[in-house]
Amino acid sequence: MNKNYLFVIVGPTGIGKTGLSIRLAKHFETEIISSDSRQFYKELKIGTAAPTPDELNEIPHHLIGNISIFDYYNVHKFEMDCLQILEGLFAKNGFAFLVGGSGLYVDAVCNGIDDIPDVLPEIREQVLQRWEKEGIDSLRFDLKKLDPEHYSRIDLKNPKRIIRAVEVCLSTGKPFSAFHNHIHLKRPFEIVKIGLNTDRQELYEKINRRVDLMMDQGLLDEAKQFYPYKKLNGLKTVGYKELFDFFDGKHNLDTAIELIKRNSRRYAKRQITWFSRDKNIHWFDVKDFERIKNFISEQLSFNSL
């Protein structure tokens, strides 16, 4: 019986995942599912570096611009959506591409994710207000009391993860870690992971140029449009929060742009650290399209044996 294959393409922000994956999908005549958690939001196009209309016309994409910043969406819902889409894609040609740099969302599809309860809306608002007024240190203190086990493992520099853990603790009355069973599901398809890398300095220069391009494309106006909704979870991300601080008078525009570049580079570094822990990733230089294409062909050839 023939196997179905999911080729997972990961790598840091700005490295060129979109362009490479489109070339691959065109060559192999299949489709792309995005695992970029910033590109789910249909209102945010420039600051998330979402594929352009021309790029979307080149090859079918899924889970890009599929929800609103006013909608509630989480990694569990993403997992369910992705698996449903994969059923249809596998029925057509037996393989597909999952592309993005959001490690948690990639893991959800590859390994499954613990079923964490939804948070009460009033609790979410309460936690977000505390973050706005008291800063992340206050929520770190709460998490250490509510769930010392999770506190010892979490990235304490990631506000989104800390906020999520605290709101689950408060909403359920249980430690966040109680919902982590560390499950590892065996999917009914083969998973092949491809990691993209390049020279670190070259990557940082690409990130800097991309931020300049975003500003030229109208990122300032896009951020201004959504400034009234800056407390929404989808807007607490690099590229928007720095401009919101500019609107608040915390720094000038030049400083905001430099902070976007700096924070994007830092985000890329964290992504590299995350993916480097996965020993199942096959690494390639992003410029080596032919080697990547041949590697995928080799994997698919096993399917016909």
C-alpha positions in Angstrom: 0.0 0.0 0.0 1.4 3.4 -0.9 2.3 5.8 1.9 1.3 9.4 2.2 4.0 11.9 2.8 4.1 15.3 4.6 7.2 17.3 3.9 7.7 19.8 6.7 9.8 22.8 5.7 11.1 24.9 8.7 13.6 27.6 9.4 14.0 31.0 10.9 12.0 34.1 9.8 13.3 35.9 6.7 15.3 32.9 5.4 13.1 32.4 2.3 10.8 29.6 3.1 7.9 31.0 1.1 9.8 31.4 -2.2 11.5 28.0 -1.9 8.4 26.1 -1.0 6.5 27.6 -3.9 9.2 26.4 -6.3 9.0 22.9 -4.8 5.3 22.7 -4.7 5.1 23.7 -8.4 7.8 21.2 -9.3 6.0 18.3 -7.5 2.5 19.6 -8.3 1.2 19.7 -4.8 -0.1 22.3 -2.3 1.2 24.2 0.7 -0.2 24.4 4.3 1.1 27.3 6.3 2.3 26.7 9.9 3.1 30.4 10.4 1.0 31.5 13.4 1.3 35.2 12.3 -0.1 34.5 8.8 -3.4 33.1 10.0 -4.9 36.6 10.3 -6.5 38.0 7.2 -6.1 41.6 8.2 -2.3 41.4 8.7 -0.5 41.2 5.4 2.6 43.4 5.5 3.9 42.9 9.0 3.5 39.1 8.8 5.3 38.8 5.4 2.3 36.8 4.1 2.6 35.5 0.6 1.6 38.1 -2.0 -1.5 37.7 -4.2 0.8 36.7 -7.1 2.5 34.1 -4.9 -0.8 32.7 -3.7 -1.9 32.5 -7.4 1.2 30.5 -8.2 0.3 27.5 -6.0 -2.7 26.8 -3.7 -2.0 27.7 0.0 -4.0 26.7 3.0 -4.4 28.4 6.5 -3.2 31.8 5.4 -5.6 34.6 6.1 -8.2 32.1 7.3 -9.3 33.9 10.5 -9.7 37.4 11.8 -7.6 39.0 14.5 -10.9 39.2 16.4 -11.4 35.4 16.3 -10.1 33.1 19.0 -7.7 30.5 17.6 -5.3 28.1 19.2 -2.8 25.4 18.4 -5.3 22.6 19.0 -7.7 24.1 16.5 -4.9 24.5 14.0 -4.0 20.9 14.4 -7.5 19.8 13.7 -7.8 22.1 10.7 -4.5 20.9 9.3 -5.3 17.2 9.6 -8.6 17.8 7.8 -6.9 19.6 4.9 -4.3 16.9 4.7 -7.0 14.2 4.2 -8.1 16.0 1.0 -4.6 16.6 -0.3 -3.5 13.0 0.3 -6.5 11.8 -1.6 -5.3 13.8 -4.6 -1.6 13.0 -4.9 -0.4 11.4 -1.6 1.9 14.2 -0.4 1.9 17.9 0.6 4.1 20.6 2.2 3.7 22.1 5.6 5.8 25.3 5.7 6.5 27.8 8.5 8.6 28.8 11.4 6.2 28.4 14.4 7.7 25.4 16.1 4.8 24.7 18.4 2.3 24.5 15.5 4.7 22.2 13.5 5.0 19.9 16.6 1.2 19.8 16.9 0.8 18.4 13.4 3.8 16.0 13.7 3.3 14.7 17.2 -0.1 15.8 18.4 -0.8 18.2 21.3 -2.3 17.9 24.7 -6.0 19.0 24.9 -5.8 22.2 27.0 -9.2 23.6 28.0 -10.4 26.9 26.6 -9.9 29.9 28.9 -12.8 31.9 30.3 -13.0 35.3 28.4 -13.1 37.2 31.7 -9.9 35.5 32.9 -8.2 36.2 29.6 -9.1 39.9 29.8 -8.0 40.1 33.5 -4.6 38.6 32.7 -4.0 40.8 29.7 -4.9 43.9 31.8 -2.4 42.9 34.4 0.3 42.5 31.8 -0.5 45.9 30.4 -0.4 47.6 33.8 2.2 45.6 35.7 4.4 44.1 33.1 5.5 40.5 32.5 7.5 40.2 35.8 4.2 40.2 37.7 2.9 37.3 35.6 6.1 35.4 36.0 5.7 35.7 39.8 2.2 34.3 39.5 3.2 31.4 37.3 6.0 30.5 39.8 3.4 30.2 42.5 0.7 28.6 40.4 2.8 26.0 38.6 6.5 25.9 39.6 7.0 22.8 37.4 6.0 24.7 34.2 7.8 27.8 35.4 11.1 25.9 35.5 10.7 24.8 31.8 9.1 27.8 30.1 10.8 30.5 28.1 10.6 33.3 30.6 11.3 35.8 27.8 8.2 34.8 25.9 5.2 36.9 27.2 2.7 34.9 25.0 3.6 31.6 26.6 3.6 33.0 30.2 0.2 34.7 29.6 -1.2 31.5 28.3 0.0 29.4 31.2 -1.3 31.8 33.8 -4.7 32.2 32.3 -5.1 28.4 32.0 -4.1 28.0 35.7 -6.6 30.7 36.8 -9.4 29.5 34.6 -9.2 25.8 35.5 -7.8 25.9 39.0 -5.2 23.4 38.0 -1.5 23.8 37.1 -0.8 24.3 33.4 1.6 21.3 33.5 -1.3 19.1 34.6 -2.6 19.2 31.0 0.8 18.2 29.5 0.8 14.4 29.0 3.7 14.7 26.6 1.9 12.6 24.0 3.5 11.6 20.8 1.0 10.3 18.3 1.9 8.1 15.4 0.4 9.8 12.4 -1.0 7.7 9.5 1.4 9.3 7.1 5.2 9.6 6.8 6.7 12.9 8.0 10.0 14.2 6.5 11.4 17.4 8.0 13.6 19.7 6.0 15.4 22.6 7.7 16.6 25.7 5.9 19.7 27.5 7.0 22.3 30.0 5.8 25.2 32.1 7.0 24.0 33.8 10.2 25.2 37.3 9.2 23.6 36.9 5.8 20.3 35.9 7.5 20.4 39.0 9.7 21.1 41.2 6.7 18.1 39.7 4.9 15.9 40.4 7.9 17.0 44.0 8.1 16.3 44.5 4.4 12.9 42.8 4.7 11.9 45.2 7.5 12.9 48.2 5.3 10.8 46.7 2.5 7.8 46.3 4.9 8.1 50.0 5.8 8.2 50.9 2.1 5.1 48.7 1.5 3.1 50.5 4.2 3.6 48.8 7.5 3.3 52.0 9.4 -0.2 52.6 8.0 -1.2 49.0 8.6 -0.1 49.2 12.2 -1.9 52.6 12.6 -5.1 51.0 11.3 -5.0 48.4 14.0 -3.6 50.5 16.8 -7.0 50.7 18.6 -7.0 46.9 18.9 -3.4 46.6 20.1 -4.4 44.4 23.1 -5.6 41.6 20.8 -3.4 38.6 21.0 -2.7 38.5 17.2 -1.2 42.0 17.4 1.2 41.3 20.2 3.9 40.4 17.7 7.2 41.8 16.3 6.5 44.6 13.8 3.4 45.8 15.4 4.2 46.2 19.0 7.2 48.4 18.3 5.1 50.7 16.1 2.4 50.8 18.8 5.0 52.0 21.2 6.0 54.7 18.7 2.3 55.8 18.5 2.3 55.9 22.4 5.3 58.2 22.3 7.7 55.8 23.9 10.3 56.3 21.1 10.7 57.9 17.7 10.1 56.1 14.4 13.7 55.4 13.6 14.1 53.7 16.9 10.9 51.7 16.3 12.3 50.4 13.0 15.6 49.5 14.6 13.7 47.6 17.3 11.7 45.7 14.8 15.0 44.6 13.1 16.6 43.7 16.4 13.6 41.8 17.7 13.2 40.0 14.4 16.8 38.9 14.6 16.3 37.7 18.1 13.2 35.8 17.1 15.1 34.1 14.3 17.8 33.1 16.8 15.2 31.5 19.1 13.7 29.6 16.1 17.1 28.3 15.2 17.6 27.1 18.8 14.2 25.4 18.8 14.6 23.6 15.6 18.2 22.6 16.2 17.0 20.3 19.0 15.0 18.2 16.6 17.3 15.4 15.4 14.8 14.4 12.7 15.4 17.5 10.6 17.5 17.2 7.5 19.3 20.5 7.0 20.0 22.3 3.7 21.3 25.7 2.7 18.3 27.7 1.5 20.1 28.4 -1.8 20.6 24.7 -2.7 17.2 24.1 -4.4 18.5 21.2 -6.5 19.8 19.2 -3.5 16.5 19.8 -1.7 14.4 18.8 -4.7 16.5 15.6 -5.2 16.2 14.7 -1.6 12.4 14.9 -1.8 12.4 12.8 -4.9 14.5 10.2 -3.2 12.0 10.0 -0.3 9.1 9.7 -2.7 10.8 7.0 -4.6 10.6 4.7 -1.5 6.9 5.0 -1.8 6.9 3.2 -5.1 9.1 0.3 -4.1 
